[in-house]
Amino acid sequence: MPDLLQLAARVREHIPLTRYMDFRLQEFAADQLILCAPLAPNINDKGTMFAGSQAALMALAGWCLTTLQAEMQLPDADVLAMQNSLRYQRPVTGELTIVVTSSAESLAHFRQRLARGERGVLEVVAEGLNVDGSVASVYQAQYMARGL
């Protein structure tokens, strides 16, 4: 089982912005990762979560899921964001919970390509959830992984 605390520490070491967002990697299982972040360090002038914080946290959640999947296949993996889209649906008024997943089909294709020594592309979808469970934002992206 991957060490989520170690991955979060690695992220904070290499991406200075994340040191201030107070995120935590809550849970990883098969095709899903849960990332949580409190409102206070990510607040805007309206008392809700800053859209830029949501965007950064969504991108981070997708990168972390892809990294965890890639590192299960390769001892050293390099993961890059290729493209993404984010739709905001309602304000975040408390802690944000991001649930990022990948379909079984995308994950299988990703693993096959990495196993052959090729670059793998993982498609992810994430929902940003308010404390009441309402969907605040929806994120879709593709990440590429390759061996170093």
N, C-alpha and C positions, 0 to 999 in steps of 0.2 A: 504494500500500500504506500503510495507517495506521501511524503512529508509536506503537508500544506504550510506548516509554520516555516519550514526551510525555504519553500518557494516564495512565500510572502516576504521573507527577509531578503532573498535574492532580488526580488522586484524593487523593494525599497532601496537597496544598495545601488542599483543601476538606473533607476528612474526617480530622480529627486522629487518630482511632483507628488508621487505616491506617499512620501513620508508624511505629508500633511493631511491626507485624505482619511486617515484612520480606518482603512478598509481591513476586513479580515476574510480569509478564505474559510468558509464555514464547513463545507462538506463536498466530497468528491466521490462519485459512484458511477462506474461504467461510462455512460454517455452524458453525464450531468455534473456541473459544478455550481455551487452556491457561494456567492460573494455578498457580504453585507457591509454597509457603510452608514455611519450616523449622520444626522443632519448638521449638527453644530459646525464641524470644520468645512462643510461644503455648502453653507447657507448663502443666500443672496440677499439683496436689499428688500425683497418682498417676504422674507421669512420662510421661503421654500428652498429646495435644493437647486443650486446653480446648474443650469443646463450644461455648462462646460464640464462640471464635475460628473454629471450623469454620463456624458459622452466618454470621458476618460475612464470611468469605472466600467462602462460597458465594453470598451475596447480592451481594457485590462482583463476582464472576465473571459472574453473570447480568446485572448492570447494565453491566459493561464490554462484554459481547457485544452487548447491545441498543444501547448507545451507539455502538459501532463500526458496526453495521448502519445505525442511524439517520443517522449522520453521512456515510455513503456516499450517502444520499438528500437530506439537507438540510444547508445550510451551518451552521445553528445549530439544535441539537435539545435538547430537555429530556426526560430519561428519569426515570421514576418506577417504583418497585416497586409492584405492585398486590396480589399475594398470593403466598404460598409455603408449601411444606411441606418438612420435612427429617426424614429417618429415619436414625438412627445404627445401623450394623450391627456395627462392631467398632472397637476403639481405634486411634488413629493413633499409631504409635510412632516415626516419623521424619518426613522431609519429606512434606508432603501435596501431591499433584498433583490439581488439579481440572480435569476436562474437561467443558466446558459446550457444549451443542449446541442447535440448533433444527431442527425438521423442515423439509423443503423446502416443505411446504404452509403451515406457519405463517409461514415467512420470506417466501414469495410474497405471502400475504395482507397481511402487515405492510408490505412494500414498496409494494404497490398502494395501500393506504390513505394512506401517507405521500405518494406521488406525486400523489394527488388532494387533498392539503392537509388530510387528515383525521388524526385520532389513530390510531396503529397500536398493536396489541397483539402482543407477541411472547411465545410460550410457549417456555420453555427447560427443559432437563433437564441436570443435572450429576451426575457421580460424583466422589466424593472417593476417591482411590486411595492406598494405602500404598505404600511403597518396593517391596514384593514384588508389587505389582499387584493385591492384594486390595482389594475395594470396602469402604471404611470407612463411607461415607455416600452417600445418594441425595437429591437436591434437585430439586424441581419448582417452577416459578414462572411468573408472568406479569408482564411489564413493559410499560408504556405509554410511547410516545414521541410528541412533538408538536413542531412548529416553534415557534420563539420569535418 
